[in-house]
Each structure stands twice: as C-alpha cells, then as structure tokens.
C-alpha cells in the first residue's frame, strides 16, 4: 500500500499525560484550542470490573456527556494486560458515555511495566492482538477503538509486527509516540519510523513526540507522512499550540497567559485537588518556562513557597510585568 505524503494538519488530539492532563488541564487547554478530542489519564485494569466511581473520578466530564466545558469529546483510556477484564471495562466505559476507548501500550513507568502493563507489552505483539481483538468483540464495530504505542521497548525491531497485530484486531486509530521505552522522553523523536508504517497500513495514525512549535509539526507531518498529531508536553509549554498549528494563531502572549494562571489558580483552589495547588502550579511552570522567560522568573519566586496567598501574590506581580 502506498499512501500519499500529507503536508497539512488534519486532526489534533490532546495526549493523556498522567498526573498532568487532569480535568482542570483538559478544561483549560480545550477552551483555548480546537482539539478534535482528548484522552483521559489511564485507568489501571488488573483483574476486576472497576466500579463506576473510578471512571467518574478519572473522567468527571462523564457528567457533561463526556465532554469538556468547551465541548471537546473525551475518550477514556485503559491500561492492562488481561483481555477479558479489559473488554468488560471497555463496555462499562462506553455504557457510561465515553467517546470510544483508548488502550495504553506506551507507558514507560517501571511500576506499570513490572506488573505487565504499558510499554512492556510491546515485546508481545500477539498479546496486544489478543487484548484488542477481545475488546473489539465486546464493544462491537460501531464504537471507536484506539491504541497508543511507542516504537518498541528496546528498539523498533518489532514495530511492524505490533502495528500488524493492532490493525488485524480491527482497531480504528493508532497513536505512535516516536520513541522507544528505553528512549523515555529524550530527544529526538524518530518520526521517520511512523512514515515507514504509513506506507504499509491503512489504519488511521496519529504522530506524537517532540512537537513544540508549528515548524516541529510541519517536520513531523513530512517525516511521519500522517496529517494527524497528538500533542503532549508541547501543549503544556505553549497553551494554544494546537491552534498555532491548525489556524496559524500567534503564540499566546505572556499578558494573556498570566491572567490565565490567575483564573486557573482560583479555580484550582476551589476544587477537590486544592491541597496540591502549589505543586501543580510549579509543575506547569516547569513546562511554561520553556517558552516564556517570565514563567521561569515566577517559578523561581514561588518554588520554596507553600502558602497559597503568597503564591497568588507572586502570580499577580508576574501578571503586571
């Protein structure tokens, strides 16, 4: 099969970044961008049908038709290694309103890999097939089923076999993070491997990894030969990155971003994660300072602060600069 080389972006989705892309971050980023959809942080499936409250905790947007406040649809992500339990939980998530099901085969965390979940399954393409085929049989052909993988565990030698297994299981969409598990998050991303896959398989593919700017997106599209992108850390560093790429918007100026930090902080302090407010803000600033020198200054001014009023005062000062 030969697929024509794409040059313009078609779809952009927001990555399921564990511990970062929670309800508040999804609300914020989807209000600023026209994402086609976003994916939740993973729900770990072992040997049980998870109760509904677990799905609601990870995806509070289920109470809003499984959409963010701005209307962006959400897809629940599952991570596990037992086909039967993955299938049962997929059915439950769909019954509760999830816009499709995504499966995580890319998580590099040692704790997850030790328990036979996430990226370690990239060593077992047949197991991946069994999981996805069982899930497809359980949810039927009308529901969207997608997966997220890396190029491989140690190297990309099994990538072809992995993608073949996934496509054979009638999966609709596949996101490929263009690094191996061993690469972690170290640059570069090897987008050309995705391009090789695109020439052989019909499954809809999204490219992911090291997309920090519009020029990165253009290079990724050229090398990966897919018009579909998933944005992760780059979307945290430049909050309107998706629209910069899609619609040639100007990058959000610090004057707007600082006001966003104020409103976000006020919202965060009213939520059920208010105890973690300072650590969550500092976490975001670590990404923002890659694009904004003012964020670096703010981070240094609050990094030792714990009192929320002192932190808010420093944000106000930063907004006035």
C-alpha positions, -999 to 999 in steps of 0.1 A, spaced: 0 0 0 13 35 -9 -1 65 10 4 100 -5 26 123 16 5 148 36 16 183 41 -12 199 61 -25 190 96 -59 173 97 -66 163 132 -50 172 165 -57 155 198 -46 162 234 -24 135 249 -33 116 281 -4 128 303 -6 110 337 -6 133 366 -8 164 344 -37 163 320 -65 160 345 -99 176 344 -87 211 351 -59 210 325 -82 195 299 -107 222 306 -81 249 302 -64 236 271 -96 227 252 -110 261 259 -80 277 241 -78 252 212 -99 233 187 -88 198 196 -107 171 178 -108 151 210 -87 144 241 -79 112 261 -80 107 298 -52 96 321 -52 58 321 -74 37 344 -54 7 355 -72 -26 349 -59 -57 367 -85 -85 375 -118 -68 381 -146 -48 367 -139 -13 380 -168 4 398 -184 34 381 -170 59 407 -134 50 394 -144 61 359 -161 93 372 -130 102 393 -107 99 363 -132 114 340 -156 138 358 -167 151 324 -189 120 321 -214 141 339 -213 165 310 -218 140 282 -181 131 284 -171 165 270 -151 193 284 -169 226 292 -160 239 258 -175 208 241 -144 187 232 -152 150 234 -133 127 257 -122 91 253 -114 70 284 -80 52 283 -75 18 299 -42 2 307 -40 -36 315 -29 -70 303 -59 -93 308 -81 -94 276 -113 -104 294 -111 -77 321 -100 -51 295 -131 -60 274 -155 -58 303 -142 -24 315 -143 -11 279 -180 -20 278 -186 -2 311 -168 29 300 -188 31 268 -221 25 286 -212 54 309 -207 77 278 -171 76 268 -165 86 231 -147 54 223 -120 35 241 -82 40 240 -56 15 252 -22 24 266 7 3 254 32 31 258 35 39 295 72 36 304 68 37 342 87 9 359 59 1 383 35 -4 355 59 -24 333 68 -47 363 31 -57 365 30 -65 328 12 -33 317 21 -4 294 52 -4 272 64 -39 283 36 -54 262 54 -40 231 76 -71 235 45 -93 229 26 -83 197 4 -114 200 -7 -104 235 -15 -70 221 -36 -86 194 -55 -108 220 -63 -77 241 -75 -56 212 -94 -84 195 -112 -93 227 -121 -56 233 -134 -52 197 -156 -83 200 -170 -70 233 -178 -34 222 -188 -41 186 -178 -24 154 -197 8 159 -176 20 189 -143 37 182 -113 17 195 -78 32 195 -44 24 210 -12 43 219 22 27 215 59 36 213 82 24 186 91 -6 207 106 -15 241 144 -15 235 143 -7 198 119 -5 168 125 -40 155 90 -52 164 72 -21 153 59 -37 120 46 -67 139 30 -46 166 11 -24 141 1 -55 121 -14 -70 153 -33 -39 161 -47 -34 126 -57 -71 125 -78 -66 156 -98 -40 137 -86 -10 157 -97 23 143 -69 46 153 -33 43 164 -11 69 180 26 62 178 50 80 202 81 82 180 105 69 207 111 36 224 105 28 260 143 30 266 144 64 249 120 77 275 114 114 267 149 122 255 150 140 221 149 134 193 117 118 182 122 94 153 92 104 131 105 86 100 96 53 115 60 63 115 64 72 78 75 37 71 45 23 88 21 47 70 33 32 37 22 -3 47 -10 0 68 -45 16 63 -52 23 100 -56 60 108 -23 70 125 -15 99 148 21 110 153 33 120 188 66 132 203 87 164 203 61 187 188 68 221 204 61 245 176 44 250 142 77 242 125 80 210 145 45 200 134 53 206 98 85 185 100 67 158 119 39 156 92 65 154 64 85 127 81 57 107 96 35 111 64 4 115 85 -17 147 89 -28 137 124 -10 148 155 -12 142 192 2 170 214 16 163 248 43 184 267 44 209 239 8 218 246 17 225 283 46 247 272 26 267 247 -11 266 258 -26 275 224 -2 253 204 -29 233 187 -44 265 172 -10 278 163 -5 247 142 -41 244 129 -50 280 122 -17 299 123 -27 317 155 0 338 172 15 321 203 -3 333 234 15 363 248 26 364 285 0 391 292 -28 367 284 -11 337 299 -5 354 333 -43 362 335 -50 325 327 -27 315 355 -47 337 379 -81 323 369 -68 288 368 -54 291 403 -86 304 416 -105 275 400 -79 250 413 -82 262 449 -120 256 448 -116 220 435 -110 187 452 -73 189 445 -67 222 462 -43 206 486 -19 201 456 -24 236 442 12 247 447 28 216 434 5 215 403 13 251 395 50 246 398 47 215 376 30 235 349 55 264 352 84 239 345 69 235 311 58 271 305 93 284 312 105 265 280 85 291 261 82 321 285 111 336 304 86 353 327 74 318 338 110 309 348 111 341 369 78 332 385 88 297 392 120 308 409 99 333 430 75 306 443 95 274 442 100 275 480 66 289 489 38 268 502 13 294 514 -14 299 487 -18 336 494 19 343 490 19 323 457 -12 341 444 5 374 452 36 364 432 13 355 402 -3 389 405 32 405 404 41 384 374 9 395 356 18 431 360 52 428 344 
